Amino acid sequence: PTPAKRFSRTSKKLASPRSPRPPAQPRAATANLPIGSQCARVPELFAYTDGACSGNPGPGGWGVLLIARDGETVVKERALSGGAPQTTNNRMELQAAIEALEALGRPSEITVVTDSTYVKNGVTGWIEGWKRNGWKTSAKKPVKNEDLWRALDDAQARHQVTWEWIKGHAGHEENERADELARAGMKPFKPPKD
């Protein structure tokens, strides 16, 4: 975690438009309960992540909006952000995903929603080949941002993660909020305007 990391907690019901959500999955934990026993529903967890950079490279920030939903009701919400003085947009996108997964206190089932095809394609496809090739691309070149890809691979290993891509700056409320958090995380690292 970065030293500039800031936390805030809020809880409210979100308005439409909503980002796409996968259908609720039955929880395996209820399968072995005695007939007639009552069991509270486990909320669905979502992480909306984004990165920002002023110049590329330049000062950058990352933002995460963690939401626990019980059906359509937001049960809990947590906003995270941070940044770095000299970075790239891709590094901040990766850092946001890492921070989202590391913020979970125990192994969880979570949907991570990103507007970065770099993160989505990397974590759901390219990473397995990179690991097989000793962290080299198919062209036998070193993987860019290997340190963060390794950290993301480690962070997701303890969770059951579903990765979704969403178009950025397209009116999805949660993605717009993650973008605001990323810009707020970048702000302390931007030089003052004249």
N, C-alpha and C positions, 0 to 999 in steps of 0.2 A: 504494500500500500504506500502511496505517496504521502509525504509530509503535509501537503496542502489539502488533504482530503477533508471534506466537510460533510457532516451528517445533519439531516433534519427529518422530522417525522410528522406526517400529516395523515388524516384519514377522512375521506369523503367519497361520495358516489360520483363516478365519472359520467359525463354527458357523451352523447354520440357525436361524431362518428367513432365507432370502436374499431380497433385493430382486429384482424382476423384471429380467432381463437380455435384451437382444436376441440373436437367434441370431448366431453368428459369421459375419462377412462375409469372402468371399475377398479377399485382398490383391492389388491390381493389380500390385504390384512383382514378383510371382512369374511373371507371364504371359510375360515376355521372357527368362526364364532358359533356358539350354541344357538339353536333356533329360538327365535323370540327375544334375543338379547338386543339391546339398543346400542347403536354406535353413532357417534357424531361424525358428520361428513368432514373429510379433510379438505381444506380450501385448495384451489388450484393456484399454483405460483407462476408468475410471469415476471420477466426482467426485460425492460425496454432499454436498449443501450445505444449510445452514440458517442462519436468523437468529433472534435473540431480542431482546426489548426489555422493560425493566421500566418500565411506564407507556408510553404511546404518544402523544406523544413522551416520551423519558426515556433513561437510559443503555441502551446496546445492545451486542450482540456478534454476530459471524458465525463460522461454523465450516465447515471443508471437510475431508472425508476422501477423499484420492486413493488409488485402488487400481489396481494393474496385475495382471491375472489371465491365467494361461495355463491355459485350461480352468477347472477348479475350484480350481486352486492359486493362492494369492496370492503373486505374485513380489516385489512391492514395495508399501509403504504409506507414506503421508505425511499427517500431520495438520497443519492450519493453523488459526489463530484470531486474532481481533483484535476491536476494538470502538471505540466512540465515546461521549463523555460525554452528548451530546444528539442523539438520532436517532429514527427510527421503525422498526418491525418491517419494513416494506416496503424501506426503505433497506438494512437489514442483510441481508435476503434477496438483494437485488441485489448487494450488496458481496461476499457469499459466492460467487456465481456468477462475478463478475469475478475475484476472487482465484484461484478454481480454474483458470480459463483462463489467467490471467497467470502462474501457477506453472509452466506447461509450457514447457520450454526450447526447443522447436522445434514447428513445425506438426504437429499430431497429430489422429488420429481418436479422439474421446472421447464417452462418454455422460454427460451431466450429469443427475443425479437430484435433483429438488427437491420439497419438500412445499408449495411456494408456487404456487397457481394464478395469482397475480399475475405471477410471473416466467415461468412456463411459457406462459401465454396471451399475455403481452406480447411475449416474444421469438419465439414461433412464429406470431404473428398480428398483433397490434396495431402492432408497431414499423414495419412496412412502410408502413402508412397514415400513421403519425405523420411518418415521413420525407418522404413525398410531400406532406403538408400543412404542411411547415416546422415540425415538432415541435409541432403543434397536434392536439387531439383532433377527433373528428367534430363536436363541438359548438363547434369553433373556440376552445377554451380551451387554455392552455399545458399541455403534458404534465407531470404531477407527476414529480419525480425525473429530469428530463431529463438532468442531468449524468451520472447513473449509467446511464441507458438508453443514452446515447451511448457511455459507456465499455464497457458490455457489448457493444454492437454492434461496436465496434472490437476488443475482446478475442476475440470469436468469429469475426471475419473471417478470421483466419489459420489456423483449425482447421476440421475437419469434425466438427460437433457434432450429436449426437442428443439431444433434450431429452425427459425423461420426468418425469411427475408421480407421486408416491407419497403416500399418505395419511400424515400425520404422527402420531406417538404411537400407532402401530398395531402395534408389535412388530417392525418392520424394524430389524435390528441396526445396519446402516450408518447409517440415518437417525437412530436414537437416539444413535449416537456423534457424528454431526454436530451434533445438538442439544446434547450435553454440551460439545462444543468451542465452540459459540456462547455458551453460558452461562459458560464459562471466560473467553472473550474479553470478556464484559460485566462480569465480577466486579471488575476494577480500577476501573471507572467508577461502581460502585454506592456510595452513601454507606454508611458503617458503621452497623450496627444498634445501637440503644441497649441 
